[in-house]
């Protein structure tokens, strides 16, 4: 059985709405049809297995469905779907999960808040190829988070300018650099030229020091064949990572890439917010991320503490726990990538929020490249912040003997590390 949990909101009967979802998403029809037998329904019909009431709401998530009501009943409802009806195809699962659910009349709110899959899904899908262990092995990082940054400005830099900034970051000891998700292969910075400018610096540094910085090149493309060619260009040049805009390339694009990939796949969830930002509608991240991990992403970009966008810290903590929790085994865990307005100042709270784990990639954009001492000093400042946080030393105390951290605190403590 596949269990989906829906948070239903309605001015009417929650029980009736739950039954409607179970019927519509399995065997239900508007009128009785020839061949529609009780035996058929018993084999593939969905069943409501639990209803847990929640506090009612005074506001409707879909106001147009309110019908003048002043109170809206809410409940979390478990609905079980037989494997015979769905199978292990993720597109079928997504269709069953949301297909007509958001179209039901009389529903003022509907959100998918949980999903439990049977073991058959583990053997049907590849999952991460490298994941947490492979990401750390390829950067040589041990006992601390990977420290990463994003090339800024996000758009406008030409390949050689990008390479110059990357070179400074590499020299400062950064572990990971990525293209911004908006940077793929524009006319002013074609991917092939960017690879040609950046990879020699990475390989030269590796030859001199033994450390290979992981650079995630933006390879996303609507045409899977072209995306695969982008992948091959990075791999042939000695690269080891790629940014994939998962919402943009879709299930099919990622599945096509994963089957043939030799790169660590760094998932950017751009566009995700439209699916989740309204608390009464859409998806919980804990549900949505399962699809992409099964398909094979190795690193999953989420937000962080005190982000520059809308997401509250509590939502980030849930996202972190979701990505870090095995679906079926430790092999399917993706590396959590913490980002959005981050600088060293959030390190102590991040350690507290993640239970002390260092199995993460800490990604700072402006928090590194906008450092008063330059990007190199920005890398050092973030490392110093994590050293202090791990040792339980207040950042202000540690900064007294670490000038890069002191400069970082002076510039970013107002929360403006965009």
N, C-alpha and C positions, 0 to 999 in steps of 0.2 A: 504493500500500500504506500501511496504518496500522500503525505498529510500537509495540507495548506491551512494556515490560520488567517482568517480575515477579521479585521476590526470593522464591524458593521455599525452604521449610524442611521437611524430611521425614525420618523414620527409615528410609524406604525409598529407592527410586530416584528421583532428581531427573528423570532422562530420562523416566521413566514419568509422573511428575506433569506435566511440561511437555507431553507428548503428550496427556494427559487434558484439560488446559486448552484446548489448541488444538482438540481434538475437541468438547468440551462447548460451547465458545463459538462454534462454527460449525456444522458438519454432523453432529456426533455424535449418536447415539441409543442407547437401551438395546438395541434389537433392530433388525435390518434392516427397512426399510420399502419398500413398493411405490414405484417412481419414484426410489429412491435409487441413482443411477447414478454410475459413476466420472467421467463428464463433468461432472455436477453438482458433485461434490466438487472437481474440478479448478478449477472456476470460482469457488467461494465458500469453500472450506475454508481455515482458518488453517494456517500452517506454522511450526514451530519452526525458527528460523534460526541461533540461537547459544545456547550454554550456557557461562557463565563461572563456574567453581567458586570458592567462598568458603570461609573457615575454618569448620569445623563448630562447632556450638553444643552445650553440655552441658545447656542448658535449653530446654524447648519453649515456644513462644509460645502455643500452644493445648495446655495440659497434658493435657486429656482425650483428645487424639489420640496421646499419646506411646506408649501400649501397652507400657509397661515399658522402653522403649529408653533407653539412657544416652548416645547420641550422635545428633545430628541433622544431616544433610547439608544444605548451603546452596549456592545458586547463583543468579546473575542470568541470566534466560532471556529472550531476544528472541522474540516471536511476532508474525508478520506477518498482518494481516487484510486481505483484498482489499476495495477500495472498493465492488465490486458487492455485498458482503455487508453493508456498514455505511452507505454514503453519507455525507453531511455533516451529518446530524441529530445534534445533541449528546446528545439523550436516548438515541438508538440507540447512540452511541459509549459512553456511560456504562454502558449495559446490557451491551454486549459486554465492556467493560473489567472489570466486577466482578460481572455478573449471577449466575452460579452458582459463581464461582471460590472464594468463601469457604466454600462448602458441601461441597467435595470431601473425602471421607474419606481419612485417611492423611496429610493436609497438617497439619503442626504450626505452620506460619507461612506467610503470603502477604502480600506488600506490592507495590503498584504503584509502581515507582521511576522510570520514565521513559516518555515518550510522544512520538513523532515523527509529525506530521501532514503530509499532502501539501498542495500549494498550493490545492487545491480548497476547503479550509476557509476560506481568506482571503477568497475571493469570495462564499462562502455566508453569512458572518456580518459584522455591521457593525463590530465592534471599538469601541474608544474613540471618542467624538465629540470630546472635548476633550483628554484625556490630559495629558502633561507640559506641552507648549507652551501649551495652552489654559488650564490651571490657573494657570501663572505669568502669562500675559497678563492674566487677570481679576483678579489681585491686584497687578499692577505690580511684582512682586519680580524683581530681577535680581542675578545674581552671588552669591547666597547661598541657603540653604534657606528655604522658607516656614516661618514660626514659627506654630504653632497651639496651641490648648488646647481643653479640654472643659469645658462648664459643670458645675460641682460645687457642692453635692451632686448626684449623678446623678439622684436622685428627690426630690421634695418641694417644690422651688421653684415658686412660682406665676409666671405670665407676666411680671408687672411686676418681680418679684424677679430673674428671669432676665435681663430687659432691663437692669436696673441693673448687674448684673455684666458683661454684654456691653458696656455703655457705658463702663465703666472700662477694660476690655480694649481696646476700640477706640481710646480716647483715648491709651493707652500704646503704640499702634503695632503691635498684633498683626495678623497677616495672615489668620488663619483661626480660626474658632470652630465647634465642632460640638455638637449635642445628643449626650448619651450614647446609646449604642445601645438602652438599655432605655427611653428616653423617646420615646414616639411621640405618642399623643394621649389621655393619662389625664384623668380628670374634673377634677382640680385644675389641669391645664395643657393645655387643648385646643390642638391645633396651630394652628387659625385665630387663637386669642387670642395665642399665642406669636408668630406671624408679625406680628400687628398691633402688638405691643409692641416687638419687636426691629427690624423693618425701618426704621421712621422714624429710628432712631438711626444705622443704617448709611448710609441715604441722606443724612441731614443731614451726617454726617462726610464723605461723598463730595463733596457740594456745596461744603463748606468747604475741603477739602484735595486733592480729585482722586483720593483713594485709596478704593477700595471694598473693605471687608473681606469676605471670603468666609465666609458662615455656612451651615453644612450642617444643615438641618432634618431631623429624623427623619420620613420619610414612609412607612415600611414598613407593609404591610397584607397580610393573607392574600387579600383580594379585589383583583385587579389593577385593577378599575374604581375602587375607593375609593383605592388607592394613586395612581392617575392623577389623581384629583380633588385629593389632597394635593399632588401635583406642581404642578398648575395653580394652586393657592392660592399656593404659594411663588413661582412664575414671575410671576403677576399682580401680586404685591406688590413686584416688583423684585429678588427673590432670584436667586441663581445656582448654588446647590448643594444637594444632598440626601444624607442618609445612607440607605443601603439595606442592610438585614441580609440578605445574599445567601442564607445557608443557610435563612433563615426564609421568604423569598418564592419561592425555587426558580428553576430555569431558565426556566419559563414566565412567571413574574411579572417577572423581569428583562428577558426578551426583549420582553414586552408594553410595559414602561416605556421601554426604550431606543429602540424604533421611534418613539415619540411625544415623546421627552424634549427639553427645551430647557435642562436643568440639568446641571451637572457631577455625575456619579454617584460618590459616595464609598462604596466597598464596605467594610462591616464583616464580618469572617469569624467572628462569634460562633458557637460550637458546632463550629468547625473542629477543635479539639483532640481531640475524641472519635474523629476519623477518622485521627489521625496520632500520638498521643502514645506508643503502644506501638511501639517500633522495629521489631518483627517483623511488624506488621499494618498494614493500611490503605493510606494514600496518602502519597507525598512531596508536599509543597506544590508543587514544580515541575510536577507533573502536574496537580493539581487546579486551580491558578490559570489554566491555559490555557483551561479551559472558560469561566470568567467574563470573561476578557479578550476572548475571541472574541464573547461575548454583549454586551460593550460597557461595562464599568466603566472609569471614568477615573482613579480614585484607589483604591489597594489598601492597606488597613491591614494591616500586619504587626507584628511586635514590634521590639525593639531590643536594644542592648547592656545587659547586667545588668538584665534585666527583673524585674518583681515576681512573675511566674508561673514555670512549669516550664521554659520553652524555653531551651536553652543558646545561647550566642553563636554557635556554629558553625551551628546551625540557622537563626538569624536571617540570617546572612551568605548562606546558600544561598537563603533566601526573597528577600532583597534582589536577589541576582543573577538569580533566576528572573523576578521582576516587571520588572526593568530590561532584560532581554534580549529583543530582537525575536523574535516568532514567525515573522513573514514580512517585516516592514518596521518602520521606526522609528515608523510611525503607530499600531501596535498595542501600543506600550509604555504601561503604566499608571504613574502617579506613585506611587512607594513612599511609604507613610505610616508613619513610624517612631514607635512609641508603647510604652506599658506601663512605668510607673515611671520615665519619663524626666525629666531636668532637665538643666541645662547641663553637669553633670559628665561626661556620657557623650559630649559633642561631640568631644573629641580622638580617642577610640577609634572613634567612628562614622565620622569622616573617614578614619581608617586602614582601617577595614573596608570602606568603600565605594569605595576607590581615589581618594579626594579629590573625589568628585562632590558637587555641591550640588543636584542635581536630585532633591530629596526634600522632603517635608513632615515637619517635626520637631514631633511632637505631645506636649505635656506637659499632664497633668491637674493633679494635686496639686503637681507641680513648678513650676507657675505660680500657681494660685489659692491655694495654701497658703503662699506666700512670706511671711516675717515682715512685709514692707512692703506686703503686699496684692497682688492680681492684677496691677496695673499694674507694680509693681516686679518681679514675677515675669517678665513679658514682657521687661523691660529686662535682667534677669539672664541669661536664655537667649540673647538677642541678643549680650550681652557675651561669653558663653562661646564662641559660635560665631565671633565676631570674633577672640578669642584663639586658638582652635584653628586657624582658617584662617591666622593669621599665625605659627603655631608657637610661641606664647608660653604658658608654663605658666599654668594658670588662677589659681593662687595669686599669681603675679606680677601678672597683669592685675587681680586683685581688689584690689590695694593702692590703685589709683586708681579703682575702680569699686565703690562700696559695695553696690549691689544684688547683684552677683556674690558679694561677700564674705559677705553675709547668706545667700545661697543655699548657699554652700559650708558655712557653719556649721550650717545646718539639715539639708541633704540628703546630706551626704557619708557618712552612715551607711547610705545606700541606701534610705531610707524615704520616697521621693517617690511615694506611692501614687496 
